[in-house]
Amino acid sequence: MFTDNRFKGLTPTHLKNDLVAGVTVGVVAIPLAMAFAIASGVKPEYGIYTTIIAGLIVALFGGSRFQIAGPTGAFIPILLAIVLQYGYEDLLIAGFIAGIMLMLMSLFKFGSLITYIPRSVTIGFTSGIAVIIFSGQIENFLGIEGLEKKEYFHQNILEIISNINTVNLFSIIIALIGFALIIFVPNIFPRIPVLLVALIIPTIISVLIFPGKVATIGSAFGGISQSLPSFSFPKITFEKLLYLWQPAFVIAMLGGIESLLSAVVADGMTGKQHRSNKELFGQGLANIITPLFGGIPATGAIARTATNIKSGAFSPLSGIFQSLFVLLTLLLFAPYASHIPLASMAPILMVVAYNMSEIKSFAQIIKLRTGDSLVLVTTFLLTVFVNLTVAVPVGLLLAMVSFVKRISSVLEVDKLTIDRQDNNLTEDKLSANECPEIASFTIRGPLFFGVANRFEAALTRSINERPSVLILKMKYVSLIDATAEDNLAVLINDFVKLGGTVLIAELPEGPLNMLKRSGLYDDIGSEYFFDNTTEAVNYALDLVNINKCSRCSSKDATSCQVFKKITNDTP
């Protein structure tokens, strides 16, 4: 373990700092672990098991020095949907499959690719998740009884409305006390773990002042087991793989995105550099092992990782100490957790939802009124009213279409005039003295599937007069994909069949290598590729048959051969 670079340079002082940071994060993690588990539709101890096991494995095998892993709010909607639709056992299987997917992502070096997911998509589903988490706590906040958990947002809202007559005033008091503590305690006592305070004080008030008046962890879940989680391998069948792979994929994607974002935040706070593929490996291993002990899916937690850094952590030992502290707390104090009111969980999760909603970023993208705005709103609405399994793929598809549309508009095909009088190359209006035997164009922008047909059509329309030479100045072409290469090949072959010659000038190395690999370079002929446009024009003038030229063959015309010295002063 200590051959890992993340552990190098440890001193007794660093060890002490890691211990303090681990205990501090553990205090923060315990209430969140229980709250996230309850919101996901499972027993609170499963969230604690996840914090212990996933936190330990990611600390040992992850790619970030400071990463703290565990259950997070981002998973709540997808986990709750799986529990409601398939049950807790299938949730474990989905988490196990997600772990395998994360390991494969690590194996195939997908760590950097996940970071290319558009911000409009991530903010869209993150804000949607925040709405679901917030609305899901209305029940506990108001102490409403008899609610049946539904799969969809609007169904749950209707359930709340139909049972609004069962509101419990004591639950509201407990929740408001929790809110007040979360808001005011950090301002007065900044070093005190506010979330733990927001659980302990409402619990004491509930037990001493109005016992039995509000729902608690004990009354709802039968308390929390004081024993260690037992090992059990989930019963995976081919049929379950068929219907669980999609939610598992969403868990894997969310887990990968959030863990790498958390690692990037940690890098920015410390100046260290994480290893993205190793981080995916650690997260994948954690999600494979955690379900074997009853834990739910886990990922890197941005807030807890930031707390870890601010508390003075030096190495992954802080994550290990966090797991050991939570385990010790479970063994010593689990029976007391049964008295915690569910209403005290509501303000914690509501604040979490508000913090992850990214309201400012959401509003900023909406104001842009671009394709990104459409992607954002669509992803958000699908997350809230359908589910993440649909929202993420649709959001990515819309983002891709929007990107292709934008990048397609970048392509420019400009006529490059060869002026016989000015002895010059221009990209202005066609000159009256333009050589009719040579058609020249400057191509600007990437040539890919989104612009390939437009590129071919633009050139085809411009060479209807059948010139004998076609010059393509491609200095500004950044890439050529397979579709554009095929369209270019068709255009060139058709032109050559009519007796014409195609000259390629100033093609950058990347696209040039693409044509070499495809074979089009050899089809055109290496002698028809030029490093500058001047050489291409001079070569073209040599190819022009003066006797067939409509202008040069006239009695009072001066042959183009006189103007061999052409300057390449175009931008």
C-alpha positions in Angstrom: 0.0 0.0 0.0 2.7 2.4 1.0 4.5 2.1 -2.4 1.6 4.2 -3.7 2.8 7.7 -4.5 -0.2 9.1 -2.6 1.3 7.9 0.7 4.8 9.1 0.1 6.3 11.7 2.5 4.2 10.7 5.5 5.6 12.0 8.8 4.1 11.6 12.4 2.7 15.1 12.0 1.0 14.2 8.8 -0.4 11.0 10.4 -1.9 13.1 13.2 -3.4 15.5 10.6 -4.9 12.6 8.7 -6.4 11.2 11.9 -8.1 14.6 12.8 -9.3 15.0 9.2 -10.7 11.4 9.1 -12.6 11.9 12.4 -14.0 15.2 11.2 -15.2 13.8 7.9 -16.6 10.8 9.7 -18.7 13.0 11.9 -20.1 14.7 8.8 -20.5 11.5 6.9 -22.7 9.6 9.5 -25.8 11.8 9.3 -25.5 12.0 5.5 -25.1 8.3 5.1 -28.3 7.6 7.0 -30.2 10.4 5.3 -29.1 9.3 1.8 -30.0 5.7 2.5 -33.5 6.6 3.8 -34.1 8.9 0.8 -33.1 6.0 -1.5 -35.7 3.8 0.0 -33.4 1.5 2.1 -32.5 1.1 5.7 -30.2 3.8 7.2 -27.5 1.2 8.2 -27.0 0.4 4.5 -25.8 3.9 4.0 -23.4 3.5 6.9 -22.1 0.2 5.5 -21.4 2.0 2.2 -19.5 4.8 4.0 -17.3 2.3 5.8 -16.5 -0.1 2.9 -16.5 2.2 -0.1 -14.6 4.9 1.8 -11.9 2.4 2.8 -11.5 0.8 -0.7 -11.4 4.1 -2.6 -8.8 5.4 -0.1 -6.7 2.4 -0.7 -7.1 1.9 -4.4 -8.3 5.2 -5.9 -6.4 7.8 -7.9 -6.9 10.8 -5.7 -5.0 11.6 -2.5 -7.9 13.2 -0.8 -11.0 11.6 -2.2 -13.8 10.6 0.3 -16.3 8.1 -1.1 -19.7 7.1 0.1 -23.4 7.4 -0.8 -24.3 10.7 -2.4 -27.5 12.7 -3.2 -26.9 12.3 -6.9 -27.8 8.6 -6.7 -31.1 9.0 -4.8 -33.6 9.2 -7.7 -32.1 6.3 -9.6 -31.7 4.1 -6.5 -35.2 4.9 -5.2 -36.6 4.0 -8.7 -34.8 0.7 -8.7 -36.0 -0.1 -5.1 -39.6 0.8 -5.9 -39.6 -1.1 -9.2 -37.5 -4.1 -8.5 -36.6 -4.2 -4.8 -33.5 -4.0 -2.6 -31.9 -7.2 -3.9 -31.9 -5.9 -7.4 -30.5 -2.6 -6.3 -27.4 -4.6 -5.0 -27.1 -6.3 -8.3 -27.3 -3.0 -10.2 -24.6 -1.6 -8.0 -22.5 -4.6 -8.6 -22.9 -4.4 -12.4 -22.1 -0.6 -12.2 -18.9 -1.5 -10.4 -17.9 -3.8 -13.2 -18.7 -1.1 -15.8 -16.5 1.4 -13.9 -13.7 -1.1 -13.9 -14.0 -1.6 -17.7 -14.0 2.2 -18.1 -10.7 2.3 -16.2 -9.3 -0.6 -18.3 -10.1 1.2 -21.5 -8.8 4.5 -20.3 -12.2 6.3 -20.3 -11.2 8.5 -17.4 -10.6 11.6 -19.6 -13.6 11.0 -21.9 -16.2 11.4 -19.0 -15.0 15.0 -18.5 -16.2 15.8 -22.0 -19.9 15.5 -21.0 -21.4 19.0 -21.6 -22.0 21.2 -18.6 -25.6 21.8 -19.8 -26.3 18.1 -19.3 -24.6 17.7 -15.9 -26.3 20.9 -14.5 -29.6 19.7 -16.1 -29.7 16.3 -14.3 -28.0 17.7 -11.1 -30.7 20.3 -10.8 -33.4 17.7 -11.5 -32.0 15.5 -8.8 -32.0 18.4 -6.4 -35.7 19.0 -7.1 -36.5 15.3 -6.5 -34.5 15.2 -3.3 -36.1 18.4 -1.9 -39.6 17.3 -2.8 -39.0 13.9 -1.4 -38.4 15.4 2.0 -41.7 17.3 2.2 -43.3 14.1 3.6 -40.9 13.9 6.6 -40.8 17.7 7.1 -44.6 17.8 7.5 -44.8 14.4 9.2 -47.4 13.2 6.7 -48.5 9.6 7.3 -49.8 6.9 5.0 -47.9 8.0 1.9 -47.2 5.4 -0.7 -43.9 6.0 -2.5 -44.3 6.3 -6.2 -41.9 6.1 -9.1 -42.6 9.5 -10.6 -42.3 13.0 -9.3 -45.9 14.1 -10.1 -47.3 11.0 -8.5 -45.5 11.7 -5.3 -46.7 15.3 -5.3 -50.3 14.1 -5.8 -49.8 11.7 -2.9 -48.7 14.5 -0.6 -51.6 16.7 -1.6 -54.1 13.9 -1.0 -52.7 13.2 2.4 -52.1 16.8 3.5 -54.7 16.4 6.2 -52.3 14.1 8.2 -49.7 16.9 8.8 -48.0 16.5 12.2 -47.2 19.8 13.9 -44.5 18.2 16.1 -42.6 17.1 12.9 -42.7 20.6 11.5 -41.3 22.0 14.8 -38.5 19.4 14.8 -37.7 20.2 11.1 -37.7 24.0 11.7 -35.3 23.5 14.6 -33.1 21.5 12.4 -33.1 24.2 9.7 -32.3 26.9 12.3 -29.4 25.0 13.6 -28.0 24.4 10.1 -28.3 28.1 9.2 -27.1 29.7 12.5 -24.6 27.3 14.1 -21.9 27.6 11.4 -21.9 31.4 11.9 -21.6 31.2 15.7 -19.5 28.0 16.1 -17.8 27.4 12.8 -15.8 24.4 14.1 -18.7 22.4 15.3 -20.0 19.7 12.9 -23.4 21.3 12.2 -25.0 18.2 10.6 -24.4 16.1 13.7 -25.7 19.0 15.9 -28.8 19.1 13.6 -29.5 15.5 14.4 -28.6 15.4 18.1 -30.5 18.5 19.4 -33.8 17.7 17.6 -33.5 14.1 18.9 -33.0 15.3 22.5 -36.0 17.7 22.2 -38.1 14.9 20.7 -37.3 12.4 23.4 -37.6 14.8 26.3 -40.4 17.2 25.4 -42.8 15.2 23.2 -41.8 11.5 23.1 -43.7 9.3 20.7 -45.2 12.2 18.8 -43.0 12.0 15.7 -41.8 9.2 13.4 -38.2 8.1 14.1 -35.7 5.7 12.6 -36.7 3.1 15.2 -40.5 3.4 14.4 -39.9 3.4 10.6 -37.0 0.9 10.2 -36.8 -0.9 13.5 -33.5 0.8 14.6 -30.0 0.3 13.3 -28.2 -3.0 13.8 -25.1 -2.8 16.1 -23.4 -5.7 14.3 -21.1 -5.7 11.3 -22.6 -6.3 7.9 -22.6 -10.0 6.7 -21.3 -11.2 3.4 -23.8 -12.3 0.8 -23.3 -12.7 -3.0 -26.3 -11.4 -5.0 -28.2 -13.9 -7.1 -27.4 -12.6 -10.6 -29.4 -14.2 -13.5 -29.3 -13.5 -17.2 -32.9 -12.1 -17.0 -31.8 -9.6 -14.3 -28.9 -8.5 -16.4 -31.2 -7.7 -19.3 -33.4 -5.3 -17.3 -30.8 -3.9 -14.9 -27.9 -3.1 -17.3 -29.5 0.3 -18.2 -30.0 1.7 -14.6 -26.6 0.2 -13.8 -25.0 2.1 -16.7 -26.6 5.3 -15.3 -25.2 4.6 -11.9 -21.8 3.9 -13.4 -21.9 7.1 -15.5 -23.1 9.2 -12.5 -20.5 7.6 -10.3 -17.7 8.2 -12.8 -18.7 11.8 -13.4 -19.1 12.8 -9.8 -16.0 11.0 -8.6 -13.8 12.7 -11.2 -15.4 16.1 -10.6 -14.7 15.6 -6.9 -11.1 14.7 -7.8 -10.7 17.8 -10.0 -12.1 20.0 -7.1 -9.5 18.4 -4.8 -6.7 19.1 -7.3 -7.8 22.7 -7.5 -7.8 23.1 -3.7 -4.4 21.4 -3.1 -2.3 21.7 -6.3 -2.0 17.9 -6.5 -2.9 15.9 -9.6 -5.2 12.9 -9.5 -5.1 9.9 -11.9 -8.5 9.6 -13.5 -8.3 6.0 -14.7 -7.0 4.8 -11.4 -9.8 6.7 -9.7 -12.3 4.9 -11.8 -10.7 1.6 -10.9 -11.0 2.4 -7.2 -14.6 3.5 -7.6 -15.4 0.4 -9.6 -13.8 -2.0 -7.0 -15.7 -0.2 -4.2 -19.0 -0.7 -6.0 -18.3 -4.4 -6.7 -17.4 -5.1 -3.0 -19.9 -2.8 -1.2 -23.1 -4.6 -2.4 -21.6 -7.9 -1.1 -22.1 -6.5 2.4 -25.5 -4.8 1.8 -24.2 -1.4 0.8 -25.7 0.9 -1.8 -23.8 2.4 -4.8 -21.1 5.0 -3.9 -19.0 7.6 -5.5 -16.6 10.4 -4.6 -18.4 13.0 -2.5 -17.4 16.6 -3.3 -18.5 18.2 0.0 -16.9 15.5 2.2 -13.7 15.6 0.1 -13.5 19.4 0.5 -14.1 19.0 4.2 -11.3 16.4 4.3 -8.8 18.9 2.7 -9.9 21.8 4.9 -9.4 19.6 8.0 -5.7 19.2 7.1 -5.6 15.8 5.4 -2.2 14.9 3.8 -2.8 11.4 2.4 -5.5 8.7 1.8 -5.0 7.7 5.4 -7.6 10.3 6.2 -10.2 8.3 4.2 -9.1 5.1 6.0 -9.5 6.8 9.4 -12.9 8.1 8.3 -14.1 4.5 7.6 -12.7 3.2 10.9 -14.3 6.0 12.9 -17.7 5.4 11.3 -17.3 1.6 12.0 -16.5 2.3 15.6 -19.4 4.7 15.9 -21.7 2.0 14.5 -20.5 -0.6 17.0 -20.8 1.7 20.0 -23.8 4.0 19.4 -26.1 2.2 16.9 -28.9 1.7 19.4 -29.2 5.4 20.1 -29.8 6.1 16.4 -33.3 4.6 16.7 -34.5 7.8 18.5 -33.5 10.1 15.6 -36.7 11.8 14.2 -37.2 11.5 10.4 -38.2 15.1 10.5 -34.6 16.0 11.6 -33.3 14.3 8.4 -35.5 16.5 6.2 -33.7 19.8 6.6 -30.3 18.1 6.1 -31.4 16.7 2.7 -33.2 19.9 1.7 -30.0 21.9 2.3 -28.0 19.2 0.4 -30.5 19.6 -2.5 -30.2 23.4 -2.5 -26.5 23.2 -2.5 -26.3 20.8 -5.5 -29.0 22.6 -7.5 -26.6 25.1 -9.0 -29.3 27.7 -9.4 -27.0 30.5 -10.6 -25.4 28.3 -13.3 -28.9 27.0 -14.3 -30.2 30.6 -14.8 -27.0 31.7 -16.6 -27.4 29.0 -19.2 -31.1 29.7 -19.6 -30.3 33.3 -20.4 -28.0 32.3 -23.2 -31.0 31.1 -25.2 -28.8 28.8 -27.3 -28.8 25.1 -28.0 -27.3 24.6 -24.5 -30.4 26.1 -23.0 -32.6 23.6 -24.8 -30.3 20.7 -23.7 -30.4 22.0 -20.1 -34.2 22.3 -19.9 -34.8 19.0 -21.6 -32.4 17.1 -19.4 -33.8 18.8 -16.3 -37.5 18.1 -17.1 -36.8 14.5 -18.1 -34.9 13.9 -14.9 -37.7 15.3 -12.8 -40.7 13.9 -14.6 -39.3 10.6 -16.1 -36.0 9.4 -14.8 -32.2 9.7 -15.2 -32.1 6.6 -17.4 -33.9 8.5 -20.1 -32.7 12.0 -19.2 -28.9 11.5 -19.5 -28.9 9.7 -23.0 -31.4 12.2 -24.4 -29.5 15.1 -23.0 -26.2 13.8 -24.5 -27.9 13.2 -27.9 -29.4 16.7 -28.0 -26.0 18.1 -27.0 -24.3 16.2 -29.8 -26.9 17.4 -32.3 -26.5 21.0 -31.1 -22.7 20.7 -31.3 -22.8 19.3 -34.9 -25.2 22.1 -35.9 -22.9 24.8 -34.5 -19.7 23.4 -35.8 -21.3 22.8 -39.3 -21.8 26.6 -39.6 -18.1 27.1 -39.2 -17.3 25.7 -42.7 -16.5 28.2 -45.4 -15.8 27.6 -49.0 -14.5 30.8 -50.6 -13.7 31.3 -54.3 -10.0 32.1 -54.8 -9.7 34.3 -57.9 -6.7 34.1 -60.1 -6.5 37.6 -61.6 -4.5 37.8 -64.8 -4.2 41.6 -64.8 -3.3 42.1 -61.1 -0.9 39.2 -61.1 -2.5 38.3 -57.7 -4.6 35.9 -55.8 -7.8 37.4 -54.2 -10.8 36.1 -52.4 -13.0 39.0 -53.3 -15.6 39.2 -56.1 -14.8 37.4 -59.3 -12.5 39.3 -61.5 -13.4 40.0 -65.2 -10.0 38.7 -65.9 -10.3 35.5 -64.0 -8.8 32.4 -65.6 -11.8 30.3 -66.7 -9.6 27.1 -66.9 -8.7 27.2 -63.2 -11.2 27.0 -60.3 -9.6 27.7 -56.9 -11.2 27.6 -53.5 -10.1 28.2 -49.9 -11.7 25.7 -47.4 -12.0 26.9 -43.8 -13.2 24.7 -40.9 -13.3 21.0 -40.1 -14.5 18.5 -42.7 -16.7 15.9 -41.0 -20.0 14.1 -41.4 -22.0 17.2 -40.5 -20.7 19.3 -43.3 -19.5 16.7 -45.9 -22.6 17.0 -48.2 -22.6 20.8 -48.0 -18.9 20.9 -48.8 -19.4 18.7 -51.9 -22.5 20.7 -53.0 -20.6 24.0 -52.7 -17.8 22.9 -54.9 -20.0 21.1 -57.4 -22.1 24.2 -58.0 -19.0 26.3 -58.4 -17.3 24.1 -61.1 -20.3 23.7 -63.4 -18.3 25.6 -66.1 -16.0 22.6 -66.3 -12.5 24.1 -65.7 -9.5 21.9 -66.4 -7.8 22.4 -63.1 -9.3 22.5 -59.5 -7.1 24.0 -56.7 -8.2 23.4 -53.1 -6.3 25.6 -50.6 -6.9 23.6 -47.3 -4.6 25.5 -44.9 -7.5 26.0 -42.5 -8.9 22.5 -42.5 -8.3 21.1 -39.0 -9.6 17.6 -39.6 -11.1 15.3 -42.2 -13.3 12.4 -41.0 -14.3 9.2 -42.9 -17.5 10.7 -44.3 -15.9 13.9 -45.6 -13.0 11.8 -47.0 -15.5 9.7 -49.0 -17.3 12.8 -50.3 -14.0 14.4 -51.2 -13.0 11.2 -53.1 -16.2 11.1 -55.0 -15.8 14.8 -56.0 -12.2 14.3 -57.1 -12.9 11.1 -59.0 -15.8 12.7 -60.9 -13.7 15.7 -61.8 -10.8 13.6 -63.0 -13.1 11.4 -65.1 -14.1 14.6 -67.0 -10.4 15.2 -67.8 -9.7 17.6 -65.0 -6.8 17.7 -62.5 -7.1 18.4 -58.8 -4.3 20.1 -56.8 -4.3 20.2 -53.0 -2.4 23.1 -51.4 -1.2 23.7 -47.8 -3.1 20.7 -46.2 -2.1 20.4 -42.5 -0.3 17.2 -41.3 -3.2 15.7 -39.5 -5.7 15.7 -42.4 -2.9 14.8 -44.8 -2.1 11.7 -42.8 -5.8 10.8 -42.8 -5.8 10.9 -46.7 -2.6 8.8 -46.7 -4.2 6.1 -44.5 -7.4 6.1 -46.5 -5.5 5.8 -49.8 -6.9 9.0 -51.3 -3.5 10.5 -51.2 -2.2 7.9 -53.6 -5.3 8.1 -55.8 -4.7 11.8 -56.2 -1.0 11.5 -56.7 1.8 12.9 -54.4 2.8 15.3 -57.2 -0.5 17.1 -56.9 0.1 18.1 -53.2 1.8 21.4 -52.6 3.2 23.2 -49.6 2.0 26.6 -50.7 -0.7 27.9 -53.0 1.8 29.8 -55.2 3.4 26.6 -56.4 0.0 25.0 -57.0 -1.1 28.0 -59.1 2.1 28.0 -61.2 1.7 24.3 -61.7 -1.9 24.8 -62.8 -0.9 27.5 -65.3 1.5 25.0 -66.9 -1.4 22.5 -67.3 -3.7 25.0 -69.0 -4.2 24.4 -72.7 -4.0 27.9 -74.2 -5.5 26.9 -77.4 -8.7 25.6 -75.7 -9.0 28.6 -73.3 -11.9 30.9 -74.3 -9.9 33.9 -73.3 -6.3 33.1 -74.1 -7.2 31.9 -77.6 -8.7 35.3 -78.5 -6.5 37.4 -80.8 -6.0 40.4 -78.4 -5.4 38.3 -75.3 -2.1 37.8 -73.5 -1.4 34.2 -72.6 -1.6 33.3 -68.9 1.9 31.9 -69.3 3.1 35.5 -69.1 1.8 35.7 -65.6 3.6 32.8 -64.1 4.9 34.8 -61.2 1.9 34.8 -58.9 2.1 36.0 -55.3 0.4 34.2 -52.4 -0.7 37.1 -50.3 -4.1 35.7 -49.2 -4.7 35.3 -45.4 
